[in-house]
Amino acid sequence: MANSHPRKVTVVGAGLMGHALALVFALGGHRVRLTDRSGAILAEATSLIEAAAATLAEAGEIDSSWSPSRLAEAVTLHEDLGDALLEADLVIEAITERVDAKTALFEQLDRLAPPAAIIASNTSNLDVFPLIPRRRWKRALITHWYTPPYLVDLVDVVPTEETDPAVTEEVTGMLEAMGKVPVVFPRFVTGYVANRLQEAIALEVFRLLDEGIVTAREIDLSVIHGLALRMPIVGVMGKADFTGLGLIRQNMANATYQPPKVTGRSRTLDAIVEQGADGVRTGGGFYDWSESTPADLFRERDSRLLSLKRALRQIRPMVPR
Ligand SMILES: NC(=O)c1ccc[n+]([C@@H]2O[C@H](COP(=O)([O-])OP(=O)(O)OC[C@H]3O[C@@H](n4cnc5c(N)ncnc54)[C@H](O)[C@@H]3O)[C@@H](O)[C@H]2O)c1
């Protein structure tokens, strides 16, 4: 996983994404400076980074030399933004998804980051380009990761209208050297591909639940044993080729399927959330998770994901160039 050309990477925002991104870049051989405006969140990052590294080491994904002291050397914590940005080659913006917060930060980055630094935003749904001072556009872009980024390899990459193609190439090269899978978009598209598909699935799932057609478990059985089984091997477009495009075209022409209306609500979801259930973190949601602690459940999920990734590396997806 090591990169032949280590860079100085500053990660701004040490929350759910930021601490994990700091780990990804450190494991990729880069020097990372991590900062957050909250001292408490910054202080918590160390144990979260160590726990994630331990999960990867247990699964044999990284070697055991990634001790807490090596991690602390690779990821240094900085309360002061100017200090964190010292000599940065690449700045990863991973702060709160709010226009006012991001606007204020980009102004600070413009003042404090070296002129040659590349600015990469992890924005989920906000088109951040209008918030970035124009003179930085040549060296700015979006790199949108998925959580946890040390397990999920996809990274959506979106250049601004003015991004130097060499910058996009440099960043995608860095990502690929870390074993990541960048997908480059020509312009900002809300939800990119993966989140858009996830949104479409969510709309359909909540319609099925609200109409009382199936249970949550039946949805998951249908996904795990049907829909999802082929996806890691042939994706969605490859599956269409295997099905036969004539049939896909005929199904489309039959137009028997009507997508759900977007109402912004689900009766089922409202009822569960109003009972105080939030899912794994509260011991229950669609399922009862109360027999284990959230930390154990996340660890167990991650270890199974790592087993699946290992298996997929052997099986190899069928996605021709
Ligand atoms: N959570 C996800 O699954 C996910 C996935 C992809 C992208 N994202 C995006 O990544 C970004 C961060 O999301 P998150 O889930 O890590 O959020 P989070 O709330 O866990 O962390 C955000 C952190 O930013 C810090 N912060 C806010 N303003 C700051 C500033 N001016 N300077 C320094 N630190 C500041 C906060 O203290 C907080 O610790 C958002 O844009 C989000 O949309 C999140």
PDBQT file of the ligand as one rigid body, heavy atoms in Angstrom, charges set to zero:
ROOT
HETATM    1  N1  LIG A 401     -20.306  10.592   7.625  1.00  0.00    +0.000 N 
HETATM    2  C1  LIG A 401     -20.233  10.057   6.406  1.00  0.00    +0.000 C 
HETATM    3  O1  LIG A 401     -20.580   8.900   6.176  1.00  0.00    +0.000 OA
HETATM    4  C2  LIG A 401     -19.689  10.893   5.277  1.00  0.00    +0.000 A 
HETATM    5  C3  LIG A 401     -19.353  10.249   4.068  1.00  0.00    +0.000 A 
HETATM    6  C4  LIG A 401     -18.824  11.011   3.028  1.00  0.00    +0.000 A 
HETATM    7  C5  LIG A 401     -18.662  12.374   3.184  1.00  0.00    +0.000 A 
HETATM    8  N2  LIG A 401     -19.003  12.976   4.370  1.00  0.00    +0.000 N 
HETATM    9  C6  LIG A 401     -18.769  14.422   4.498  1.00  0.00    +0.000 C 
HETATM   10  O2  LIG A 401     -17.568  14.622   5.221  1.00  0.00    +0.000 OA
HETATM   11  C7  LIG A 401     -17.662  15.850   5.975  1.00  0.00    +0.000 C 
HETATM   12  C8  LIG A 401     -17.466  15.527   7.458  1.00  0.00    +0.000 C 
HETATM   13  O3  LIG A 401     -18.465  14.622   7.857  1.00  0.00    +0.000 OA
HETATM   14  P1  LIG A 401     -18.381  13.797   9.225  1.00  0.00    +0.000 P 
HETATM   15  O4  LIG A 401     -19.417  12.742   9.127  1.00  0.00    +0.000 OA
HETATM   16  O5  LIG A 401     -16.962  13.422   9.508  1.00  0.00    +0.000 OA
HETATM   17  O6  LIG A 401     -18.860  14.925  10.253  1.00  0.00    +0.000 OA
HETATM   18  P2  LIG A 401     -18.559  15.049  11.804  1.00  0.00    +0.000 P 
HETATM   19  O7  LIG A 401     -19.600  15.921  12.354  1.00  0.00    +0.000 OA
HETATM   20  O8  LIG A 401     -18.317  13.700  12.421  1.00  0.00    +0.000 OA
HETATM   21  O9  LIG A 401     -17.150  15.822  11.827  1.00  0.00    +0.000 OA
HETATM   22  C9  LIG A 401     -17.010  17.144  11.401  1.00  0.00    +0.000 C 
HETATM   23  C10 LIG A 401     -15.914  17.773  12.245  1.00  0.00    +0.000 C 
HETATM   24  O10 LIG A 401     -15.595  19.060  11.725  1.00  0.00    +0.000 OA
HETATM   25  C11 LIG A 401     -15.242  19.885  12.804  1.00  0.00    +0.000 C 
HETATM   26  N3  LIG A 401     -15.302  21.271  12.348  1.00  0.00    +0.000 N 
HETATM   27  C12 LIG A 401     -16.377  21.991  12.043  1.00  0.00    +0.000 A 
HETATM   28  N4  LIG A 401     -16.000  23.213  11.586  1.00  0.00    +0.000 NA
HETATM   29  C13 LIG A 401     -14.643  23.230  11.607  1.00  0.00    +0.000 A 
HETATM   30  C14 LIG A 401     -13.659  24.189  11.248  1.00  0.00    +0.000 A 
HETATM   31  N5  LIG A 401     -13.995  25.389  10.775  1.00  0.00    +0.000 N 
HETATM   32  N6  LIG A 401     -12.358  23.863  11.384  1.00  0.00    +0.000 NA
HETATM   33  C15 LIG A 401     -11.987  22.654  11.873  1.00  0.00    +0.000 A 
HETATM   34  N7  LIG A 401     -12.897  21.695  12.220  1.00  0.00    +0.000 NA
HETATM   35  C16 LIG A 401     -14.189  21.980  12.089  1.00  0.00    +0.000 A 
HETATM   36  C17 LIG A 401     -16.245  19.527  13.898  1.00  0.00    +0.000 C 
HETATM   37  O11 LIG A 401     -15.750  19.891  15.180  1.00  0.00    +0.000 OA
HETATM   38  C18 LIG A 401     -16.343  18.011  13.705  1.00  0.00    +0.000 C 
HETATM   39  O12 LIG A 401     -15.441  17.313  14.546  1.00  0.00    +0.000 OA
HETATM   40  C19 LIG A 401     -19.042  16.428   5.645  1.00  0.00    +0.000 C 
HETATM   41  O13 LIG A 401     -18.900  17.304   4.553  1.00  0.00    +0.000 OA
HETATM   42  C20 LIG A 401     -19.826  15.193   5.249  1.00  0.00    +0.000 C 
HETATM   43  O14 LIG A 401     -20.930  15.509   4.438  1.00  0.00    +0.000 OA
HETATM   44  C21 LIG A 401     -19.489  12.257   5.415  1.00  0.00    +0.000 A 
ENDROOT
TORSDOF 0
